Amino acid sequence: MIKDITIGQYFPGDSVIHRLDPRVKIVLVILYIAFLFIIQTAAAYLFALAVTFFFVILTKIPLKMYLRGLKPLLFILIFTAFLNIFYSTGDPLFQFWIFTVTAQGIKNAVFMILRIFMLVISTSMLTYTTSPIVLTGGLERLLSPLSKIRLPVHEFSMMMTIALRFIPTLLEETDKIMNAQKARGADFETGGLIKRAKALAPILIPLFISAFRRADDLAVAMECRCYTGSGEGRTHFVTYSMSAADYISLVILFSVIAAAILLNFVTVMGF
């Protein structure tokens, strides 16, 4: 399960998505997430699903890598579908015991699963195709107007990126600790939920110690390199400029949103 969590990982490549300006990619992901909450009909969801797979193909990253990131969310998907199917109002299709299945509940469950699926893939696409350093620079440039009102934009961007960068590192450390505990006879896979939770207790202490040690080493390394944050007169080693592909990507996304709004009035297969 630990190995299936791929959030925060970066896969180097030379695809169209990799070459986009990081500021544009951040804006595209934010707009795309908003777009997923606009669509309401089956036609709009099918269209959004096709667009999602189109961008996945453009990244040249295997689809199985995106699907691996969905495995840790499988319980959430099933639980969400369960709540929507049995606790939605509408005309009942059939009923057993205290549970009532409605057509509206099935519709809500399908739409919610698709929405979560596309949310995870779109956000994973951002981290898969953008290195943490580039993501920091793009986020800082994007929020730079807020520095005029004395908000610590650089520090905020740095903290966000460090947290994102250390997710794979901590997951790898957790996997090593679990393997070491298994070699000593620990059992994490049998028994009930409470027993498994208790079995995880010996993992937490060494994991926290390792996390604090890494944080201290990072702080010392930054101090040794005279890092002072966003001081006055600070310049950037890398400058970003919008290319034709960036403008085309924005135009495509706005066209997709406009098309999805129109498809909200189209009915497919009774949905």
C-alpha positions as a Markdown table, in Angstrom:
| # | Residue | x | y | z |
|---|---|---|---|---|
| 1 | Met | 0.0 | 0.0 | 0.0 |
| 2 | Ile | 2.8 | 2.4 | 0.8 |
| 3 | Lys | 4.4 | 1.9 | -2.6 |
| 4 | Asp | 1.1 | 2.7 | -4.3 |
| 5 | Ile | 1.2 | 6.3 | -3.0 |
| 6 | Thr | 2.7 | 8.3 | -5.8 |
| 7 | Ile | 1.8 | 11.9 | -4.8 |
| 8 | Gly | 4.7 | 14.3 | -4.8 |
| 9 | Gln | 6.8 | 12.2 | -7.2 |
| 10 | Tyr | 8.3 | 13.7 | -10.3 |
| 11 | Phe | 8.9 | 11.8 | -13.6 |
| 12 | Pro | 11.4 | 13.5 | -15.9 |
| 13 | Gly | 10.3 | 13.8 | -19.5 |
| 14 | Asp | 10.1 | 15.9 | -22.6 |
| 15 | Ser | 6.4 | 15.9 | -23.3 |
| 16 | Val | 4.3 | 18.9 | -24.2 |
| 17 | Ile | 3.0 | 19.0 | -20.6 |
| 18 | His | 6.5 | 18.9 | -19.1 |
| 19 | Arg | 7.6 | 21.9 | -21.2 |
| 20 | Leu | 4.7 | 24.1 | -20.2 |
| 21 | Asp | 5.3 | 27.1 | -17.9 |
| 22 | Pro | 4.8 | 26.0 | -14.3 |
| 23 | Arg | 2.6 | 29.0 | -13.7 |
| 24 | Val | 0.3 | 27.9 | -16.5 |
| 25 | Lys | 0.2 | 24.4 | -15.2 |
| 26 | Ile | -0.8 | 25.5 | -11.7 |
| 27 | Val | -3.6 | 27.8 | -13.2 |
| 28 | Leu | -4.7 | 25.0 | -15.5 |
| 29 | Val | -5.1 | 22.5 | -12.6 |
| 30 | Ile | -7.0 | 25.1 | -10.5 |
| 31 | Leu | -9.4 | 25.9 | -13.4 |
| 32 | Tyr | -9.8 | 22.2 | -14.2 |
| 33 | Ile | -10.7 | 21.4 | -10.6 |
| 34 | Ala | -13.3 | 24.2 | -10.7 |
| 35 | Phe | -14.5 | 22.8 | -14.0 |
| 36 | Leu | -15.1 | 19.4 | -12.5 |
| 37 | Phe | -17.5 | 21.0 | -10.0 |
| 38 | Ile | -19.4 | 22.8 | -12.8 |
| 39 | Ile | -20.4 | 19.7 | -14.8 |
| 40 | Gln | -23.7 | 18.0 | -13.9 |
| 41 | Thr | -24.8 | 15.7 | -16.7 |
| 42 | Ala | -23.6 | 12.4 | -18.0 |
| 43 | Ala | -22.6 | 14.0 | -21.3 |
| 44 | Ala | -20.4 | 16.5 | -19.5 |
| 45 | Tyr | -18.8 | 13.9 | -17.4 |
| 46 | Leu | -18.0 | 11.7 | -20.5 |
| 47 | Phe | -16.5 | 14.7 | -22.2 |
| 48 | Ala | -14.4 | 15.6 | -19.1 |
| 49 | Leu | -13.2 | 12.0 | -18.9 |
| 50 | Ala | -12.1 | 12.1 | -22.5 |
| 51 | Val | -10.3 | 15.4 | -21.9 |
| 52 | Thr | -8.5 | 13.9 | -18.9 |
| 53 | Phe | -7.3 | 10.8 | -20.8 |
| 54 | Phe | -6.2 | 13.1 | -23.6 |
| 55 | Phe | -3.9 | 15.1 | -21.3 |
| 56 | Val | -2.7 | 11.8 | -19.7 |
| 57 | Ile | -1.6 | 10.7 | -23.2 |
| 58 | Leu | 0.2 | 14.0 | -23.7 |
| 59 | Thr | 2.3 | 13.5 | -20.5 |
| 60 | Lys | 3.7 | 10.3 | -21.9 |
| 61 | Ile | 3.5 | 8.8 | -18.4 |
| 62 | Pro | 1.9 | 5.3 | -18.3 |
| 63 | Leu | -1.7 | 5.2 | -17.1 |
| 64 | Lys | -0.8 | 2.6 | -14.5 |
| 65 | Met | 1.2 | 5.2 | -12.6 |
| 66 | Tyr | -1.9 | 7.3 | -12.3 |
| 67 | Leu | -4.0 | 4.3 | -11.3 |
| 68 | Arg | -1.5 | 3.4 | -8.6 |
| 69 | Gly | -2.1 | 6.7 | -7.0 |
| 70 | Leu | -5.8 | 5.8 | -6.8 |
| 71 | Lys | -5.3 | 2.6 | -4.8 |
| 72 | Pro | -4.9 | 4.3 | -1.4 |
| 73 | Leu | -8.2 | 6.1 | -2.1 |
| 74 | Leu | -10.1 | 2.9 | -2.9 |
| 75 | Phe | -11.8 | 2.8 | 0.5 |
| 76 | Ile | -12.8 | 6.4 | 0.3 |
| 77 | Leu | -14.3 | 5.8 | -3.2 |
| 78 | Ile | -16.3 | 2.7 | -2.0 |
| 79 | Phe | -17.5 | 4.5 | 1.2 |
| 80 | Thr | -18.5 | 7.6 | -0.8 |
| 81 | Ala | -20.4 | 5.4 | -3.4 |
| 82 | Phe | -22.1 | 3.6 | -0.5 |
| 83 | Leu | -23.4 | 6.8 | 1.1 |
| 84 | Asn | -24.6 | 8.2 | -2.2 |
| 85 | Ile | -26.4 | 5.0 | -3.3 |
| 86 | Phe | -28.2 | 4.3 | -0.1 |
| 87 | Tyr | -28.8 | 7.7 | 1.4 |
| 88 | Ser | -29.9 | 9.8 | -1.5 |
| 89 | Thr | -33.5 | 11.0 | -2.0 |
| 90 | Gly | -35.5 | 10.2 | -5.1 |
| 91 | Asp | -37.8 | 7.5 | -6.5 |
| 92 | Pro | -36.8 | 4.1 | -5.0 |
| 93 | Leu | -35.7 | 1.3 | -7.3 |
| 94 | Phe | -35.7 | -1.4 | -4.7 |
| 95 | Gln | -35.4 | -1.6 | -0.9 |
| 96 | Phe | -34.0 | -4.1 | 1.6 |
| 97 | Trp | -33.9 | -3.8 | 5.4 |
| 98 | Ile | -33.1 | -0.1 | 6.2 |
| 99 | Phe | -31.4 | 0.6 | 2.8 |
| 100 | Thr | -33.2 | 2.2 | -0.2 |
| 101 | Val | -31.6 | 2.3 | -3.6 |
| 102 | Thr | -32.7 | 5.2 | -5.8 |
| 103 | Ala | -31.9 | 6.2 | -9.4 |
| 104 | Gln | -30.7 | 9.5 | -8.1 |
| 105 | Gly | -28.4 | 7.8 | -5.6 |
| 106 | Ile | -26.8 | 5.6 | -8.4 |
| 107 | Lys | -26.3 | 8.7 | -10.5 |
| 108 | Asn | -24.7 | 10.6 | -7.6 |
| 109 | Ala | -22.4 | 7.7 | -6.8 |
| 110 | Val | -21.2 | 7.3 | -10.4 |
| 111 | Phe | -20.6 | 11.1 | -10.7 |
| 112 | Met | -18.8 | 11.4 | -7.4 |
| 113 | Ile | -16.5 | 8.5 | -8.2 |
| 114 | Leu | -15.7 | 10.0 | -11.6 |
| 115 | Arg | -15.1 | 13.4 | -10.0 |
| 116 | Ile | -12.6 | 12.0 | -7.4 |
| 117 | Phe | -10.9 | 10.0 | -10.1 |
| 118 | Met | -10.4 | 13.0 | -12.3 |
| 119 | Leu | -9.4 | 15.2 | -9.4 |
| 120 | Val | -6.6 | 12.8 | -8.4 |
| 121 | Ile | -5.3 | 12.4 | -11.9 |
| 122 | Ser | -5.3 | 16.1 | -12.7 |
| 123 | Thr | -3.4 | 17.0 | -9.5 |
| 124 | Ser | -1.0 | 14.0 | -10.0 |
| 125 | Met | -0.4 | 15.3 | -13.5 |
| 126 | Leu | 1.0 | 18.5 | -12.0 |
| 127 | Thr | 3.5 | 16.9 | -9.7 |
| 128 | Tyr | 4.4 | 14.1 | -12.1 |
| 129 | Thr | 5.4 | 16.7 | -14.8 |
| 130 | Thr | 6.9 | 19.5 | -12.6 |
| 131 | Ser | 9.9 | 19.1 | -10.4 |
| 132 | Pro | 9.7 | 20.5 | -6.9 |
| 133 | Ile | 12.1 | 23.4 | -7.6 |
| 134 | Val | 10.3 | 24.4 | -10.7 |
| 135 | Leu | 7.0 | 24.1 | -8.9 |
| 136 | Thr | 8.3 | 26.4 | -6.1 |
| 137 | Gly | 9.4 | 29.0 | -8.7 |
| 138 | Gly | 6.1 | 28.9 | -10.5 |
| 139 | Leu | 4.0 | 29.2 | -7.4 |
| 140 | Glu | 6.2 | 32.1 | -6.1 |
| 141 | Arg | 5.8 | 34.0 | -9.3 |
| 142 | Leu | 2.1 | 33.3 | -9.4 |
| 143 | Leu | 1.6 | 34.7 | -5.9 |
| 144 | Ser | 4.2 | 37.5 | -6.2 |
| 145 | Pro | 1.5 | 40.3 | -6.3 |
| 146 | Leu | 0.6 | 39.3 | -2.8 |
| 147 | Ser | 4.0 | 40.3 | -1.6 |
| 148 | Lys | 3.0 | 43.9 | -2.2 |
| 149 | Ile | 0.8 | 43.6 | 0.9 |
| 150 | Arg | 3.7 | 42.1 | 2.9 |
| 151 | Leu | 2.6 | 38.5 | 2.7 |
| 152 | Pro | 5.5 | 36.0 | 2.9 |
| 153 | Val | 5.0 | 34.5 | -0.6 |
| 154 | His | 8.4 | 33.0 | -0.9 |
| 155 | Glu | 8.4 | 31.4 | 2.5 |
| 156 | Phe | 4.9 | 30.0 | 1.8 |
| 157 | Ser | 6.0 | 28.6 | -1.6 |
| 158 | Met | 9.1 | 27.1 | 0.0 |
| 159 | Met | 7.1 | 25.3 | 2.8 |
| 160 | Met | 4.6 | 23.9 | 0.3 |
| 161 | Thr | 7.3 | 22.5 | -1.9 |
| 162 | Ile | 9.4 | 21.1 | 0.9 |
| 163 | Ala | 6.3 | 19.3 | 2.3 |
| 164 | Leu | 5.4 | 18.0 | -1.2 |
| 165 | Arg | 9.0 | 16.9 | -1.8 |
| 166 | Phe | 9.3 | 15.0 | 1.5 |
| 167 | Ile | 6.1 | 12.9 | 1.0 |
| 168 | Pro | 7.9 | 10.3 | -1.2 |
| 169 | Thr | 10.9 | 10.4 | 1.2 |
| 170 | Leu | 8.8 | 9.7 | 4.2 |
| 171 | Leu | 6.9 | 7.0 | 2.4 |
| 172 | Glu | 10.1 | 5.3 | 1.5 |
| 173 | Glu | 11.3 | 5.6 | 5.1 |
| 174 | Thr | 8.0 | 4.1 | 6.3 |
| 175 | Asp | 8.4 | 1.2 | 4.0 |
| 176 | Lys | 12.0 | 0.5 | 5.2 |
| 177 | Ile | 10.8 | 0.6 | 8.9 |
| 178 | Met | 7.9 | -1.7 | 8.1 |
| 179 | Asn | 10.2 | -4.2 | 6.4 |
| 180 | Ala | 12.6 | -4.0 | 9.3 |
| 181 | Gln | 9.8 | -4.7 | 11.8 |
| 182 | Lys | 8.5 | -7.6 | 9.6 |
| 183 | Ala | 12.0 | -9.1 | 9.7 |
| 184 | Arg | 11.7 | -9.1 | 13.5 |
| 185 | Gly | 8.4 | -10.9 | 13.5 |
| 186 | Ala | 5.9 | -8.0 | 13.3 |
| 187 | Asp | 2.6 | -8.7 | 11.6 |
| 188 | Phe | 0.7 | -5.8 | 9.9 |
| 189 | Glu | -1.6 | -7.7 | 7.6 |
| 190 | Thr | -3.7 | -10.1 | 9.8 |
| 191 | Gly | -6.3 | -9.4 | 12.4 |
| 192 | Gly | -9.0 | -6.8 | 12.7 |
| 193 | Leu | -8.8 | -3.1 | 12.3 |
| 194 | Ile | -7.9 | -2.4 | 16.0 |
| 195 | Lys | -5.2 | -5.0 | 16.0 |
| 196 | Arg | -3.6 | -3.6 | 12.8 |
| 197 | Ala | -3.8 | -0.1 | 14.2 |
| 198 | Lys | -2.0 | -1.3 | 17.4 |
| 199 | Ala | 0.6 | -3.0 | 15.2 |
| 200 | Leu | 1.4 | 0.3 | 13.5 |
| 201 | Ala | 2.4 | 1.9 | 16.8 |
| 202 | Pro | 6.1 | 0.7 | 16.7 |
| 203 | Ile | 6.4 | 2.4 | 13.3 |
| 204 | Leu | 5.3 | 5.9 | 14.3 |
| 205 | Ile | 8.1 | 6.6 | 16.9 |
| 206 | Pro | 11.1 | 5.8 | 14.6 |
| 207 | Leu | 9.3 | 7.6 | 11.7 |
| 208 | Phe | 8.8 | 10.8 | 13.7 |
| 209 | Ile | 12.4 | 10.6 | 14.9 |
| 210 | Ser | 13.6 | 10.2 | 11.3 |
| 211 | Ala | 11.3 | 13.1 | 10.1 |
| 212 | Phe | 12.6 | 15.5 | 12.8 |
| 213 | Arg | 16.2 | 14.5 | 12.0 |
| 214 | Arg | 15.7 | 15.2 | 8.3 |
| 215 | Ala | 14.1 | 18.5 | 9.1 |
| 216 | Asp | 17.0 | 19.5 | 11.3 |
| 217 | Asp | 19.6 | 18.4 | 8.6 |
| 218 | Leu | 17.7 | 20.5 | 6.0 |
| 219 | Ala | 17.6 | 23.5 | 8.3 |
| 220 | Val | 21.4 | 23.2 | 9.0 |
| 221 | Ala | 22.1 | 22.8 | 5.3 |
| 222 | Met | 20.1 | 26.0 | 4.4 |
| 223 | Glu | 21.8 | 28.0 | 7.1 |
| 224 | Cys | 25.3 | 26.8 | 5.9 |
| 225 | Arg | 24.4 | 28.1 | 2.5 |
| 226 | Cys | 23.4 | 31.5 | 4.0 |
| 227 | Tyr | 19.7 | 31.1 | 3.0 |
| 228 | Thr | 17.8 | 34.1 | 4.3 |
| 229 | Gly | 14.5 | 33.8 | 2.4 |
| 230 | Ser | 13.1 | 36.6 | 0.2 |
| 231 | Gly | 15.4 | 39.4 | 1.0 |
| 232 | Glu | 15.4 | 42.8 | -0.7 |
| 233 | Gly | 17.2 | 42.7 | -4.0 |
| 234 | Arg | 17.0 | 38.9 | -4.3 |
| 235 | Thr | 17.1 | 37.7 | -7.9 |
| 236 | His | 16.1 | 34.4 | -9.5 |
| 237 | Phe | 18.4 | 32.1 | -11.3 |
| 238 | Val | 15.6 | 31.0 | -13.6 |
| 239 | Thr | 13.2 | 33.3 | -15.4 |
| 240 | Tyr | 9.9 | 32.1 | -16.9 |
| 241 | Ser | 8.3 | 33.4 | -20.0 |
| 242 | Met | 5.0 | 32.3 | -21.7 |
| 243 | Ser | 5.4 | 30.4 | -24.9 |
| 244 | Ala | 2.9 | 29.7 | -27.7 |
| 245 | Ala | 2.1 | 26.3 | -26.2 |
| 246 | Asp | 1.2 | 28.0 | -22.9 |
| 247 | Tyr | -1.3 | 30.3 | -24.6 |
| 248 | Ile | -2.7 | 27.5 | -26.6 |
| 249 | Ser | -3.2 | 25.4 | -23.5 |
| 250 | Leu | -5.2 | 28.2 | -21.8 |
| 251 | Val | -7.3 | 28.6 | -24.9 |
| 252 | Ile | -8.0 | 24.8 | -25.0 |
| 253 | Leu | -9.0 | 24.7 | -21.4 |
| 254 | Phe | -11.4 | 27.6 | -21.7 |
| 255 | Ser | -12.9 | 26.0 | -24.7 |
| 256 | Val | -13.3 | 22.8 | -22.8 |
| 257 | Ile | -15.1 | 24.6 | -19.9 |
| 258 | Ala | -17.4 | 26.4 | -22.4 |
| 259 | Ala | -18.2 | 23.1 | -24.1 |
| 260 | Ala | -18.9 | 21.4 | -20.7 |
| 261 | Ile | -21.3 | 24.2 | -19.7 |
| 262 | Leu | -23.2 | 23.5 | -23.0 |
| 263 | Leu | -23.2 | 19.8 | -22.3 |
| 264 | Asn | -24.8 | 20.4 | -18.9 |
| 265 | Phe | -28.0 | 20.7 | -20.9 |
| 266 | Val | -27.6 | 17.3 | -22.7 |
| 267 | Thr | -29.0 | 14.1 | -21.4 |
| 268 | Val | -27.3 | 10.7 | -22.0 |
| 269 | Met | -28.8 | 7.3 | -21.3 |
| 270 | Gly | -31.5 | 8.8 | -19.0 |
| 271 | Phe | -29.0 | 10.6 | -16.8 |
